[in-house]
Amino acid sequence: MSLSRRTFTKEFTEGAVRRLDLGASVAEVARACEVNPNVLHRWRRELREYAAKAFPGEGRSRTEESRIAELERKVGRQAMEIDFCGDAWSVSKSSGSCRH
C-alpha cells in the first residue's frame, strides 16, 4: 500500500483557518476537513507568518519556490558573466592585445 501526500488548494487551507478564527475548535475543523489537527496548527502559523504567500498552490512548497528563485538568480548571474566575458574578449581581440 502506497501512501500519497494529499494536496490542498489555497482556498481550502485559508477556509479551514478562517473557520478556526471564527471560533470553531481545532478538533471540529480537523474532522470536517479530514486533516490532522497538527496540520491545522501549521496552516494557521504559516498564514500568520507569510500572509498572502503562505500557500503557493500547484503543489509547490515555499522551499521549492525559494529554490526555484535561487536557481533563477544564479542563471541570471551566469548570463551576465558570460556577456561580460564575451564583451571583454571582443575588446581585447579588437585592440590587438590577444596573441594567436
Sequence and secondary structure as in RCSB ss.txt:
>XXXX:A:sequence
MSLSRRTFTKEFTEGAVRRLDLGASVAEVARACEVNPNVLHRWRRELREYAAKAFPGEGRSRTEESRIAELERKV
GRQAMEIDFCGDAWSVSKSSGSCRH
>XXXX:A:secstr
         HHHHHHHHHHHHTT  HHHHHHHHT  HHHHHHHHHHHHHHGGGS   TT  HHHHHHHHHHHHHH
HHHHHHHHHHHHHHHHHHHTT    
